Amino acid sequence: MFLYYFTTSAQVVFLQMPRPYQLFPRNANNQAEVVINGINYTPWFTKLTMEVWREDSLINVQTKTLTPDVDSTLFRFSSIIKAERAEYTFKVYAYTQTDSSLIANQNGVVCGDFFIIHGQSNALALAQLEEYYSYSFDDKYLRNAGYSAGESPDKIAWYPAKQPYASVGGLGLTLQRLILQYYGIPTCVLNGAKGGTGIDALMLRDPNNHANPYTIYGDLLYRAQWAGAAKIAKAIIWRQGEEDAGTGTKNYPGKFATLYNQFREDYGDMRIYVGQINILSNANPQDSAAALRDFQRRTKYLFKNVETIATVGTPGYDGVHYEPLAYQRLAFEQFRQIARDVYGSTDTLQINSPDIKRVFYNVQKDSVTMEFTDQVLWKNDTTFFNFATGQVLVTRYQKDYFYLDGQSGFVKTGTPNGNRVKLALSQPVTAKRLRYLPAFFSDDVSAFYDGPTLRNARGMRAFSFDVPIADAIATVTTLAAKPLSEKQIQLNWVASAGSDVQILERSDTVANRFKQIAVLNGTTNTFTDPNLPNMYGTYYYRLRAYSSASESVYSNVVKAQPLILGVEPNELQVQLYPNPVVADRMLHVEADQITFTDLVLRDGIGRVVKNWHGNARNSFSLSVADLSAGMYIVDLQTTEGYSVRRKLIIR
């Protein structure tokens, strides 16, 4: 409520009134309604007028005529302002029969978006703030809501973003500048971060008053609720964990889950951006730091509406904090994600940090394949020189920063291929986990880790991780094909355990142009290729099994030709005798120019009654003495991949 007194007997009470420097949240139409209303208690006022100024131009005038000699009169004005590079001023004049008075003059009003930042000192980014964000940084359309250090919370007010000093911080100011630069939208950033503070203190919430300004969590919420941002901010940016990584805080995941639920209760379902912290120095030798970083990496998969980004490998890191330009780079990388998610940016390729998807052995366990969400580049080494003498001080090799069950030294080389890197090992191993990058680091050259790192083509560094290594899925070696007609070939195999999905591929005419023809369930063991393009063609097939954690190599390749009715394939190459089988009940199979590895004998309704699999040969004998009289089908699989079918009669 705003009270304006003129004399002991003249009074206007404003119930709604924009405050100086206030930011109104934009709606779906990129604008906001600003309302001024109240009660006039002055009977000799004849009218009230509202003027709306955009920068220095008068754009709207509205008048409310008052009834003379009435003790009180309600009034209401409304105006639309746009989310743009413009400040609006609202002036209200009171008129008598002979004069007018300016009774309200609220300037610096803008329309735009809110963002919330929380965490530790790297969420504030105060390095050389005065140098980088002083006179050369224009905050005309950027806002903050708060109060100066030491002031009572009831002194809260709207400010240009650089005031009160250091409360938005370099990270927030850079985000605001970028959003205004690229999209022309003013913003208000509310930053509640506090340096050197663990998650326990940052998440502490008064159960009776969540917005208690005398807790760190409540102070931020108090400011957000006062500004009208608590449920409508575009995002929360969480940059925290150094304190907990350095002290070995127990159950960080559980505490983050509690904080996440508090955010959801108090702020709603806005997107939360979680930054994975960098590698701390040997001054904080906690092996659990690797697990904390890996949890931060996984928050986007564990919690709803969370996005993540890595900080490792950022130039300008000093072991805990960053140089000013490094903070600006981190802000720009965060901005690209926000621009994609909030402002519809089409710059979406490779703006996320590459994240590990799967890690699995080959069958021999002498190599490990890492599959990422994005293309990664392998940098063999980072070499440090004495620039005065040219002497090499130290060379760090990328391969040495992969740890199998916590031990380095097993990786010989790394070979990138798209979004995969294959690590060749010095020997077969049985390790259960692979860690990328150390839990903590210092050496003779640097007190902190500054390379090498995996990254994509746009310089986004991959997340550090600590994940299980899956065994390879067993290779399918039993793939067999048989023609059913001039348009169909049937494939059969024994599916590998642990498979979720099987990809079947076919190559026409030659055996090196495979294309996917079917995606099958992991337990499927038969498939009929239903519509072959050429009844006289030759077709090659192969199969590969996949799971969420691993995969197999390709199966054996089989070759088949459609069955052209009326023509017995390979008539002179394979003989079955005697046929019909009579007294001795032994079936003999002989071939002149081919060898075979499989034989399947089916009865008249298609049931398998006999089968054989073995080394390639061109002759074979099989007892059928235990089979009933009748007609049977013999299917042979040749070493060349052909399927040969014969009829057999048993008497």
C-alpha positions in Angstrom: 0.0 0.0 0.0 1.3 3.4 -1.0 0.0 6.5 1.0 0.4 9.9 -0.5 -0.4 12.9 1.7 -0.8 16.5 0.4 -2.2 18.4 3.4 -3.7 17.2 6.7 -7.0 16.7 4.9 -5.9 15.4 1.4 -4.9 11.8 0.8 -4.7 9.2 -2.0 -4.1 5.6 -1.2 -2.5 3.4 -4.0 -3.3 -0.3 -3.6 -1.3 -1.2 -6.6 1.6 0.8 -8.0 4.7 -0.1 -9.9 7.9 0.5 -7.9 11.0 2.3 -9.3 13.1 -0.2 -11.3 10.6 -3.0 -11.0 10.6 -5.8 -13.5 7.3 -7.2 -14.6 7.3 -10.8 -15.9 6.5 -11.0 -19.6 3.7 -13.3 -20.7 3.3 -15.5 -23.8 2.7 -12.3 -25.9 6.0 -10.8 -24.7 4.4 -8.1 -22.6 2.9 -7.4 -19.2 0.0 -5.5 -17.8 0.9 -2.8 -15.3 -2.0 -1.8 -13.0 -2.3 1.3 -10.8 -5.3 1.4 -8.5 -6.4 2.8 -5.2 -8.8 5.0 -3.3 -9.1 8.8 -3.4 -10.1 10.3 0.0 -9.9 13.9 -1.2 -13.3 15.3 -2.0 -12.1 18.3 -3.9 -10.1 16.3 -6.5 -12.0 16.4 -9.8 -9.9 13.8 -11.7 -6.8 11.6 -11.7 -4.6 11.2 -14.7 -2.0 8.5 -15.5 0.7 9.1 -18.0 2.9 6.3 -19.4 6.3 7.3 -20.8 8.5 4.9 -22.8 12.0 6.3 -22.5 11.4 10.0 -23.3 8.1 9.6 -25.2 4.6 9.9 -23.8 2.7 6.8 -25.1 -0.5 6.6 -23.1 -2.7 8.9 -21.1 -5.7 7.8 -19.0 -8.1 9.8 -16.9 -10.5 8.9 -14.1 -13.2 11.5 -13.4 -14.0 11.8 -9.7 -17.3 12.7 -8.2 -17.1 15.9 -6.1 -17.8 15.9 -2.4 -17.6 12.1 -2.2 -15.7 10.8 0.8 -13.9 8.1 -1.2 -13.6 6.9 -4.8 -12.0 3.8 -6.2 -9.9 4.3 -9.3 -8.0 2.0 -11.6 -5.6 2.5 -14.5 -4.0 -0.2 -16.7 -1.3 -0.2 -19.3 0.6 -2.8 -21.4 4.4 -2.6 -21.5 6.6 -4.7 -23.8 9.6 -6.9 -23.0 12.2 -4.8 -24.8 15.1 -2.5 -24.4 13.0 0.2 -22.9 12.3 1.7 -19.5 8.8 2.9 -18.7 7.8 5.7 -16.3 4.3 6.0 -14.7 3.2 9.4 -13.5 -0.1 10.1 -11.7 -1.5 13.6 -11.5 -4.3 14.8 -9.2 -6.5 17.7 -10.5 -8.7 20.3 -8.7 -10.8 22.9 -10.3 -7.8 25.2 -10.6 -4.6 23.3 -10.3 -2.8 19.9 -10.6 -0.2 18.0 -8.6 2.2 15.2 -9.5 1.4 12.6 -6.8 3.4 9.6 -8.2 6.4 9.2 -10.4 7.6 5.7 -10.7 10.5 5.3 -13.2 12.8 2.6 -14.5 10.0 0.0 -14.9 10.8 -2.9 -17.4 9.3 -6.1 -18.6 11.2 -9.3 -18.9 12.3 -12.6 -17.2 13.5 -13.8 -13.8 16.3 -16.2 -13.1 17.4 -17.6 -9.7 21.0 -18.5 -8.9 22.1 -20.5 -5.8 25.2 -22.2 -4.6 28.7 -21.2 -3.5 31.3 -18.6 -4.6 31.5 -19.9 -8.2 27.8 -19.1 -8.5 28.6 -15.5 -7.5 31.9 -15.1 -9.6 33.2 -12.0 -7.8 36.8 -12.1 -9.2 37.8 -8.5 -10.2 34.1 -7.5 -10.3 34.9 -3.8 -10.0 37.2 -4.0 -13.0 35.0 -6.0 -15.3 31.5 -4.8 -14.3 31.9 -1.1 -13.4 31.5 1.9 -15.7 32.0 -0.2 -18.8 29.1 -2.5 -18.0 25.6 -1.0 -18.7 22.9 -2.4 -16.5 20.2 0.1 -17.6 17.7 -2.7 -18.4 19.0 -5.3 -15.9 17.5 -5.7 -12.5 18.0 -7.0 -9.0 15.8 -7.1 -5.9 17.4 -7.1 -2.5 18.9 -5.0 0.3 22.4 -4.1 1.2 24.5 -6.1 3.6 23.6 -5.4 7.2 20.2 -3.9 6.3 16.9 -5.2 7.6 15.0 -7.4 5.2 12.1 -4.9 5.3 14.4 -2.5 3.4 14.1 -4.7 0.3 13.8 -2.7 -3.0 14.3 -2.9 -6.7 17.7 -2.0 -8.1 19.7 -1.8 -11.3 21.6 -5.1 -11.5 24.9 -3.8 -10.2 23.3 -2.7 -6.9 23.6 -3.6 -4.1 27.2 -4.2 -4.9 28.2 -7.8 -5.7 24.8 -9.3 -5.0 24.1 -10.5 -8.6 27.8 -11.4 -9.2 29.7 -11.8 -12.4 28.0 -15.0 -13.5 24.5 -13.5 -13.3 25.5 -10.1 -14.8 27.1 -11.9 -17.8 23.9 -14.0 -18.3 21.8 -10.8 -18.1 24.0 -9.0 -20.7 23.9 -12.0 -23.1 20.1 -12.4 -22.9 19.7 -8.6 -23.5 22.3 -8.6 -26.3 20.8 -11.6 -28.2 17.1 -11.3 -27.4 16.5 -7.7 -26.3 14.8 -8.9 -23.1 15.5 -7.3 -19.7 16.1 -9.7 -16.8 16.2 -9.8 -13.1 18.6 -12.2 -11.5 18.3 -13.1 -7.8 21.4 -14.7 -6.5 21.4 -16.4 -3.1 24.9 -18.0 -3.3 27.2 -17.8 -0.4 30.9 -18.6 -0.7 32.6 -21.5 1.2 29.2 -23.0 2.2 28.2 -26.6 2.1 24.9 -28.0 1.0 23.7 -28.5 4.6 23.7 -24.7 5.3 22.4 -23.8 1.8 19.4 -26.1 2.1 18.5 -25.3 5.7 14.8 -24.3 5.7 12.6 -23.0 8.5 9.7 -25.5 8.5 7.3 -22.8 9.8 8.4 -20.1 7.4 10.2 -21.2 4.3 11.0 -17.6 3.4 12.6 -16.8 6.7 15.2 -14.2 5.6 17.5 -15.2 8.4 18.4 -18.5 6.8 20.4 -18.6 3.5 17.7 -20.6 1.8 14.9 -18.4 3.2 16.6 -15.1 2.3 16.6 -16.1 -1.4 13.0 -17.3 -1.3 12.0 -14.1 0.6 13.5 -11.9 -2.2 11.9 -14.1 -4.9 8.5 -14.0 -3.3 8.7 -10.2 -2.7 9.7 -9.7 -6.4 6.9 -12.0 -7.6 9.4 -14.4 -9.1 9.1 -17.5 -6.9 6.8 -19.5 -9.2 7.5 -17.9 -12.5 11.2 -17.6 -12.9 12.6 -19.2 -16.1 15.2 -21.3 -14.3 17.3 -22.0 -11.3 21.1 -22.2 -11.7 22.8 -24.4 -9.1 26.6 -24.1 -8.9 27.8 -25.8 -5.7 29.8 -28.7 -4.3 33.3 -27.6 -3.8 32.9 -27.3 0.0 31.4 -30.8 0.2 33.9 -32.4 -2.1 36.7 -30.9 -0.1 35.4 -32.0 3.2 34.0 -35.4 2.2 30.4 -34.7 3.1 28.4 -37.8 3.6 25.2 -38.5 1.6 25.4 -35.6 -0.8 22.9 -37.3 -3.2 20.3 -37.6 -0.5 20.8 -34.0 0.6 20.6 -32.7 -3.0 17.3 -34.7 -3.3 15.9 -32.9 -0.3 17.0 -29.5 -1.7 15.5 -30.4 -5.1 12.2 -31.2 -3.5 12.3 -27.9 -1.6 13.0 -26.1 -4.8 10.0 -27.8 -6.4 7.7 -26.9 -3.5 8.8 -23.3 -3.2 9.6 -22.4 -6.8 7.6 -24.8 -9.0 8.7 -26.9 -11.9 11.1 -24.5 -13.7 14.2 -26.0 -15.2 17.2 -26.5 -12.9 20.7 -26.2 -14.3 23.3 -28.1 -12.3 27.0 -27.4 -12.9 29.4 -30.3 -12.3 32.2 -28.9 -10.2 35.9 -28.9 -11.3 38.7 -31.1 -9.8 40.0 -29.8 -6.5 43.7 -29.7 -5.7 45.6 -32.1 -3.4 44.9 -29.7 -0.6 41.5 -31.4 -0.5 42.4 -35.1 -1.0 38.9 -36.7 -0.8 38.4 -39.7 -3.0 34.7 -39.3 -2.6 34.9 -36.1 -4.6 34.8 -38.2 -7.8 31.5 -39.8 -6.7 30.1 -36.4 -5.9 31.0 -35.1 -9.4 29.5 -38.2 -11.0 26.3 -37.7 -9.0 26.1 -34.1 -10.3 26.6 -35.5 -13.9 23.7 -37.9 -13.3 21.2 -35.4 -11.8 19.5 -34.9 -15.3 18.7 -38.6 -15.4 17.6 -38.8 -11.7 15.4 -35.7 -11.4 12.7 -34.2 -13.5 13.5 -31.1 -15.6 17.2 -30.9 -14.8 20.0 -30.0 -17.3 23.7 -30.3 -16.5 27.0 -28.8 -17.7 30.7 -29.6 -17.0 33.3 -27.1 -15.8 36.4 -29.3 -15.9 39.0 -28.1 -18.4 37.9 -24.5 -18.3 41.0 -22.3 -19.0 41.6 -19.9 -16.1 40.9 -22.3 -13.3 43.0 -21.9 -10.1 42.0 -25.0 -8.2 38.8 -23.6 -6.7 37.9 -20.4 -8.4 38.3 -18.9 -11.9 39.7 -15.8 -13.5 37.1 -13.2 -14.7 37.2 -14.2 -18.3 36.8 -17.9 -17.3 33.7 -17.0 -15.4 32.4 -15.2 -18.5 33.1 -18.3 -20.6 31.2 -20.4 -18.1 28.3 -17.9 -18.2 28.3 -18.0 -22.0 28.2 -21.8 -22.0 25.3 -21.7 -19.5 23.6 -19.1 -21.6 23.6 -21.3 -24.7 21.6 -23.9 -22.9 19.2 -21.3 -21.5 18.9 -19.8 -25.0 17.9 -23.2 -26.4 15.4 -24.0 -23.6 13.9 -20.6 -22.9 14.3 -18.5 -26.0 14.1 -21.1 -28.8 17.7 -20.7 -30.0 18.5 -22.9 -33.0 22.2 -23.0 -31.9 21.8 -26.5 -30.4 24.6 -28.6 -31.8 27.3 -29.6 -29.3 26.4 -27.0 -26.7 26.0 -29.6 -24.0 29.0 -31.2 -22.3 29.6 -34.7 -23.8 28.2 -37.3 -21.3 29.1 -40.9 -21.0 26.3 -43.3 -22.1 27.9 -46.8 -22.0 31.2 -48.3 -21.1 31.8 -52.0 -22.0 34.6 -54.5 -22.6 35.3 -56.5 -25.7 35.0 -60.3 -25.4 38.7 -60.6 -24.6 38.6 -57.8 -22.0 41.7 -56.2 -23.4 39.8 -53.1 -24.6 37.1 -50.8 -23.3 34.7 -48.9 -25.5 33.3 -45.6 -24.1 30.2 -44.3 -25.9 29.2 -40.6 -25.3 26.2 -38.5 -26.1 28.2 -36.5 -28.5 31.3 -36.6 -30.7 34.5 -36.4 -28.6 38.0 -35.5 -29.6 41.0 -37.2 -28.1 43.9 -35.1 -27.1 47.0 -37.3 -26.6 48.8 -35.0 -24.2 49.3 -31.6 -22.7 52.9 -30.4 -22.5 54.1 -27.7 -20.2 57.3 -25.7 -21.0 59.7 -23.3 -19.3 59.2 -20.5 -21.8 62.5 -18.9 -20.8 64.6 -22.0 -21.6 62.3 -24.0 -23.8 62.7 -27.0 -21.5 59.8 -29.4 -21.2 58.6 -29.4 -17.6 56.1 -32.1 -17.8 53.9 -34.0 -20.3 50.5 -35.3 -19.2 49.1 -38.0 -21.3 45.3 -38.4 -21.7 45.6 -42.2 -21.3 47.0 -41.9 -17.8 43.8 -40.2 -16.5 41.6 -43.3 -16.9 41.4 -45.4 -13.8 40.2 -49.0 -13.7 39.0 -49.8 -10.2 40.9 -46.8 -9.1 44.2 -47.7 -10.7 45.8 -45.9 -13.6 48.4 -47.3 -16.0 46.3 -49.9 -17.8 45.4 -47.8 -20.9 47.9 -47.9 -23.8 46.1 -45.7 -26.3 42.7 -44.1 -27.0 41.2 -44.1 -30.5 38.2 -41.8 -31.1 35.5 -42.6 -33.7 32.6 -40.3 -33.7 30.9 -40.4 -30.3 33.1 -43.4 -29.2 36.5 -43.8 -27.8 38.2 -47.2 -27.7 40.7 -47.7 -24.9 43.3 -50.3 -25.7 44.5 -52.0 -22.5 48.0 -53.3 -21.8 46.5 -56.6 -20.7 43.1 -58.3 -20.1 41.6 -57.0 -16.9 38.6 -57.8 -14.7 38.0 -54.3 -13.3 34.4 -53.4 -12.5 34.5 -49.6 -12.8 36.1 -47.0 -15.0 36.9 -43.5 -13.7 37.7 -40.6 -16.0 39.9 -37.9 -14.4 41.2 -38.0 -10.8 39.3 -37.4 -7.7 41.8 -34.6 -6.8 45.0 -33.4 -8.4 48.2 -31.4 -8.1 51.7 -31.9 -9.6 55.0 -30.2 -9.8 53.7 -27.8 -12.5 50.2 -27.0 -11.4 48.4 -27.0 -8.1 45.3 -27.9 -10.1 44.2 -30.1 -13.0 44.5 -28.1 -16.3 44.5 -30.8 -19.0 44.3 -32.8 -21.1 40.6 -33.4 -21.3 38.1 -34.9 -23.7 35.9 -32.4 -25.5 33.7 -31.9 -28.6 34.4 -29.9 -31.7 33.0 -26.7 -30.0 35.3 -27.0 -27.0 32.7 -28.3 -24.6 34.6 -30.5 -22.1 33.2 -33.9 -21.3 31.9 -34.7 -17.8 34.2 -36.5 -15.5 32.6 -39.8 -14.5 33.0 -43.0 -12.4 30.8 -45.7 -13.9 30.5 -49.5 -14.1 32.1 -51.4 -17.0 29.7 -53.9 -18.6 30.8 -57.2 -20.2 30.4 -57.6 -23.9 27.2 -59.4 -25.0 28.1 -62.8 -26.5 28.3 -62.9 -30.3 25.6 -64.7 -32.2 27.4 -67.5 -34.2 24.4 -69.5 -35.1 22.7 -67.2 -37.7 21.3 -69.4 -40.5 19.1 -68.6 -43.5 16.7 -70.7 -45.6 14.5 -69.7 -48.5 10.8 -70.1 -48.1 9.7 -68.8 -51.5 10.8 -66.5 -54.3 10.0 -63.5 -52.0 10.9 -64.7 -48.5 14.0 -65.9 -46.6 13.7 -67.1 -43.1 16.5 -66.5 -40.6 17.0 -68.4 -37.3 19.6 -68.1 -34.5 20.2 -68.5 -30.8 19.7 -65.1 -29.1 22.4 -64.0 -26.7 21.7 -63.5 -23.0 21.6 -59.9 -21.8 20.4 -58.5 -25.1 17.6 -55.8 -25.1 17.5 -55.1 -28.8 18.8 -56.9 -31.9 19.5 -55.1 -35.1 19.2 -57.2 -38.3 21.0 -56.0 -41.4 20.9 -57.2 -45.0 23.2 -56.6 -48.0 22.0 -57.2 -51.5 24.2 -58.8 -54.1 27.5 -58.2 -52.4 28.5 -58.7 -48.7 29.6 -55.1 -47.9 26.6 -52.9 -48.3 24.6 -53.7 -45.2 21.5 -51.8 -44.2 19.2 -52.2 -41.2 16.0 -54.1 -42.0 14.6 -54.9 -38.6 14.8 -53.9 -34.9 13.9 -56.9 -32.8 13.3 -57.8 -29.2 16.4 -59.1 -27.4 14.9 -62.6 -27.1 13.7 -63.0 -30.7 15.3 -65.9 -32.5 13.7 -66.0 -35.9 12.7 -63.5 -38.6 11.3 -63.8 -42.0 12.5 -61.2 -44.6 9.1 -60.8 -46.3 9.6 -58.9 -49.5 12.8 -59.5 -51.3 13.3 -57.2 -54.3 14.7 -59.7 -56.7 13.8 -63.4 -56.8 17.1 -64.2 -58.6 19.2 -62.1 -56.2 21.7 -63.1 -53.5 21.2 -61.8 -50.0 23.6 -61.5 -47.0 22.5 -61.1 -43.4 24.1 -60.3 -40.1 22.9 -59.5 -36.6 24.1 -57.5 -33.7 22.8 -57.4 -30.1 22.6 -54.3 -27.9 21.6 -53.4 -24.3 21.6 -50.2 -22.4 25.0 -51.1 -21.0 26.8 -53.1 -23.7 26.7 -54.7 -27.2 28.0 -57.6 -29.2 30.1 -57.6 -32.3 28.4 -58.7 -35.5 27.3 -62.3 -35.9 28.4 -64.6 -38.6 27.3 -63.6 -42.1 24.9 -65.9 -43.9 24.1 -65.9 -47.6 20.8 -67.1 -49.2 18.9 -67.0 -52.4 15.1 -67.1 -52.8 13.5 -70.4 -53.5 12.2 -70.4 -57.1 9.2 -72.8 -57.2 9.8 -75.8 -59.5 13.6 -75.6 -59.3 15.5 -77.7 -56.8 18.6 -75.5 -55.8 22.0 -77.0 -56.1 20.6 -80.1 -57.7 23.9 -81.8 -58.5 26.0 -80.6 -55.5 24.3 -82.4 -52.6 23.0 -85.9 -52.4 20.9 -87.6 -49.7 20.8 -91.4 -49.8 19.2 -93.7 -49.6 16.0 -91.7 -50.2 13.6 -93.1 -49.3 15.5 -94.5 -46.3 14.7 -98.2 -45.9 16.2 -101.1 -43.9 19.4 -99.6 -42.3 17.8 -96.3 -41.2 21.0 -94.4 -41.8 20.9 -91.2 -43.8 24.1 -90.3 -45.7 24.8 -86.7 -47.0 27.5 -86.0 -49.6 28.5 -82.9 -51.5 30.9 -82.5 -54.4 31.9 -78.8 -54.3 30.6 -77.4 -51.1 30.9 -78.1 -47.3 28.3 -77.7 -44.7 28.3 -77.0 -40.9 24.6 -77.4 -39.9 21.9 -79.9 -40.6 18.3 -79.6 -39.4 15.7 -82.3 -40.0 12.0 -81.3 -39.6 8.9 -83.4 -39.7 5.8 -82.7 -41.9 4.5 -80.0 -39.5 7.8 -78.2 -39.2 9.0 -79.6 -35.8 12.8 -80.1 -35.5 13.4 -83.8 -34.9 17.1 -84.0 -35.5 19.9 -81.4 -35.8 23.6 -81.4 -36.1 26.3 -78.6 -35.9 30.0 -79.1 -36.3 33.1 -78.4 -38.3 32.8 -77.9 -42.0 32.6 -81.2 -44.0 31.3 -82.5 -47.3 29.9 -85.8 -46.0 27.9 -86.9 -43.0 25.9 -89.8 -41.7 22.9 -89.5 -39.4 20.8 -92.3 -37.8 17.1 -91.9 -38.3 16.1 -95.3 -36.9 14.1 -93.7 -34.1 11.9 -91.7 -36.5 8.5 -92.7 -37.7 7.7 -93.3 -41.4 6.7 -90.2 -43.3 7.9 -87.2 -45.2 10.7 -84.9 -43.8 12.6 -81.8 -44.8 16.4 -81.6 -44.5 17.9 -78.1 -44.3 21.7 -77.7 -44.8 23.7 -74.6 -44.0 26.9 -74.4 -46.1 30.1 -72.7 -45.0 29.6 -70.2 -47.8 26.3 -69.1 -46.2 23.9 -70.9 -48.6 20.9 -72.8 -47.5 20.1 -76.1 -49.2 16.8 -77.9 -48.7 16.0 -81.5 -49.6 13.0 -83.8 -49.1 13.4 -87.1 -47.3 11.0 -90.0 -47.1 11.3 -92.6 -44.3 9.6 -96.0 -44.8 
